[in-house]
């Protein structure tokens, strides 16, 4: 017997419509702030002693043998 695919378009379309309505209802239950105020961000510069010079990291394997 051949698979009847004549109703698939209706089923898929109604599924998407139901999911869309369901998500709209879920989202509409959330309360969002009306007009959120933006905060001013001030960047602070931290002076570190290693900022302008090269630092060398000595690994235990790179140390000379004793």
MODELLER restraints for C-alpha pairs under 7 A, 6 or more apart:
rsr = mdl.restraints
at = mdl.atoms
